[in-house]
Amino acid sequence: MRIVAGNARATGPNDSIARWSCLHAGHVPPSKNFVTCPAGTMLESYLDFPQCWNGRDLDSPDHKSHLAYPVNQACPATHPVPVPKLRQVLRYPVNGDPARLRLASGPGYTMHGDFFNAWPVDEMARRVRDCIRPVIKCGADGRPL
């Protein structure tokens, strides 16, 4: 499966699903663009991938339309198959004024990420069975902690 989340061509925050915040600085509200983090914290980006699949296609020309986001915590009829939640979290060792920060794609609201599943089928099935379905935290080896 291939998935793209976010919008590298976003022209403003309303075109974005990206979220920026500061690690250990809950008093700084999250934003769709870079935020000013106080000293001793780190800039973080969060990008949630779609969680609903159309049940047919492992990819689409835009790498997006075969998946959708839940609406009111339920998958839409067009994409009825729930898939495990995938969240990309990146931390940057910067703080202070973000005025000079830019991504290769532009401002913070252009944050995007790609996912393509290349897991061996048996290993993926084991991790889904042992960790994801029972909602159990597992270690890097895919075994319950």
TAFENFEN-V61939 format. One record per residue. N is the residue number from 1. RES is the residue in one letter. SS is DSSP state (h for helix, s for strand, l for the rest). D_CENTER is the distance of its C-alpha to the mean C-alpha in Angstrom with 2 decimals. Layout:
BEGIN
n=N res=RES ss=SS d_center=D_CENTER
n=N res=RES ss=SS d_center=D_CENTER
END
This chain:
BEGIN
n=1 res=M ss=l d_center=15.20
n=2 res=R ss=s d_center=13.40
n=3 res=I ss=s d_center=10.32
n=4 res=V ss=s d_center=9.19
n=5 res=A ss=s d_center=6.48
n=6 res=G ss=s d_center=7.96
n=7 res=N ss=l d_center=11.67
n=8 res=A ss=l d_center=13.61
n=9 res=R ss=l d_center=16.72
n=10 res=A ss=l d_center=16.02
n=11 res=T ss=l d_center=19.39
n=12 res=G ss=l d_center=18.50
n=13 res=P ss=h d_center=16.15
n=14 res=N ss=h d_center=16.82
n=15 res=D ss=h d_center=15.21
n=16 res=S ss=l d_center=11.79
n=17 res=I ss=l d_center=8.74
n=18 res=A ss=l d_center=7.87
n=19 res=R ss=s d_center=9.31
n=20 res=W ss=s d_center=11.73
n=21 res=S ss=s d_center=13.99
n=22 res=C ss=s d_center=16.53
n=23 res=L ss=l d_center=16.69
n=24 res=H ss=l d_center=19.67
n=25 res=A ss=l d_center=20.53
n=26 res=G ss=l d_center=19.87
n=27 res=H ss=l d_center=22.54
n=28 res=V ss=l d_center=20.45
n=29 res=P ss=l d_center=18.63
n=30 res=P ss=l d_center=14.99
n=31 res=S ss=s d_center=14.84
n=32 res=K ss=l d_center=13.05
n=33 res=N ss=l d_center=15.11
n=34 res=F ss=l d_center=16.22
n=35 res=V ss=l d_center=18.12
n=36 res=T ss=l d_center=21.33
n=37 res=C ss=s d_center=21.00
n=38 res=P ss=l d_center=24.26
n=39 res=A ss=l d_center=25.87
n=40 res=G ss=l d_center=24.82
n=41 res=T ss=l d_center=21.12
n=42 res=M ss=l d_center=18.17
n=43 res=L ss=s d_center=15.74
n=44 res=E ss=s d_center=12.09
n=45 res=S ss=s d_center=8.95
n=46 res=Y ss=s d_center=5.85
n=47 res=L ss=s d_center=2.90
n=48 res=D ss=s d_center=2.65
n=49 res=F ss=l d_center=4.36
n=50 res=P ss=l d_center=8.05
n=51 res=Q ss=l d_center=10.18
n=52 res=C ss=s d_center=13.58
n=53 res=W ss=s d_center=15.48
n=54 res=N ss=l d_center=18.83
n=55 res=G ss=l d_center=20.43
n=56 res=R ss=l d_center=22.02
n=57 res=D ss=l d_center=20.11
n=58 res=L ss=l d_center=17.95
n=59 res=D ss=l d_center=17.28
n=60 res=S ss=l d_center=18.45
n=61 res=P ss=l d_center=19.83
n=62 res=D ss=l d_center=16.88
n=63 res=H ss=l d_center=14.36
n=64 res=K ss=l d_center=12.99
n=65 res=S ss=l d_center=15.97
n=66 res=H ss=l d_center=16.30
n=67 res=L ss=s d_center=13.32
n=68 res=A ss=s d_center=12.92
n=69 res=Y ss=l d_center=11.41
n=70 res=P ss=l d_center=13.81
n=71 res=V ss=s d_center=16.64
n=72 res=N ss=l d_center=18.39
n=73 res=Q ss=l d_center=16.52
n=74 res=A ss=s d_center=17.91
n=75 res=C ss=l d_center=17.11
n=76 res=P ss=l d_center=19.24
n=77 res=A ss=h d_center=22.36
n=78 res=T ss=h d_center=21.23
n=79 res=H ss=h d_center=18.27
n=80 res=P ss=l d_center=19.83
n=81 res=V ss=s d_center=18.28
n=82 res=P ss=s d_center=15.53
n=83 res=V ss=l d_center=13.22
n=84 res=P ss=l d_center=11.62
n=85 res=K ss=l d_center=8.39
n=86 res=L ss=l d_center=5.76
n=87 res=R ss=s d_center=3.52
n=88 res=Q ss=s d_center=4.09
n=89 res=V ss=s d_center=6.98
n=90 res=L ss=s d_center=9.79
n=91 res=R ss=s d_center=13.22
n=92 res=Y ss=s d_center=16.03
n=93 res=P ss=l d_center=19.65
n=94 res=V ss=l d_center=20.74
n=95 res=N ss=l d_center=22.13
n=96 res=G ss=s d_center=24.45
n=97 res=D ss=l d_center=24.57
n=98 res=P ss=l d_center=21.60
n=99 res=A ss=l d_center=23.90
n=100 res=R ss=l d_center=24.10
n=101 res=L ss=l d_center=20.44
n=102 res=R ss=l d_center=18.93
n=103 res=L ss=s d_center=16.22
n=104 res=A ss=l d_center=17.76
n=105 res=S ss=l d_center=16.54
n=106 res=G ss=s d_center=18.01
n=107 res=P ss=l d_center=17.21
n=108 res=G ss=h d_center=14.07
n=109 res=Y ss=h d_center=13.16
n=110 res=T ss=h d_center=12.96
n=111 res=M ss=l d_center=9.83
n=112 res=H ss=s d_center=8.17
n=113 res=G ss=s d_center=7.10
n=114 res=D ss=s d_center=9.08
n=115 res=F ss=s d_center=9.48
n=116 res=F ss=s d_center=13.02
n=117 res=N ss=l d_center=14.56
n=118 res=A ss=l d_center=17.73
n=119 res=W ss=l d_center=18.46
n=120 res=P ss=l d_center=22.13
n=121 res=V ss=h d_center=22.64
n=122 res=D ss=h d_center=24.64
n=123 res=E ss=h d_center=22.33
n=124 res=M ss=h d_center=19.29
n=125 res=A ss=h d_center=21.67
n=126 res=R ss=h d_center=22.86
n=127 res=R ss=h d_center=19.53
n=128 res=V ss=h d_center=18.67
n=129 res=R ss=h d_center=22.25
n=130 res=D ss=h d_center=22.54
n=131 res=C ss=h d_center=19.23
n=132 res=I ss=h d_center=16.86
n=133 res=R ss=l d_center=19.63
n=134 res=P ss=l d_center=21.59
n=135 res=V ss=l d_center=18.60
n=136 res=I ss=l d_center=20.00
n=137 res=K ss=l d_center=18.48
n=138 res=C ss=s d_center=19.22
n=139 res=G ss=l d_center=19.83
n=140 res=A ss=l d_center=18.85
n=141 res=D ss=l d_center=21.67
n=142 res=G ss=l d_center=20.15
n=143 res=R ss=l d_center=23.05
n=144 res=P ss=s d_center=23.06
n=145 res=L ss=l d_center=23.76
END
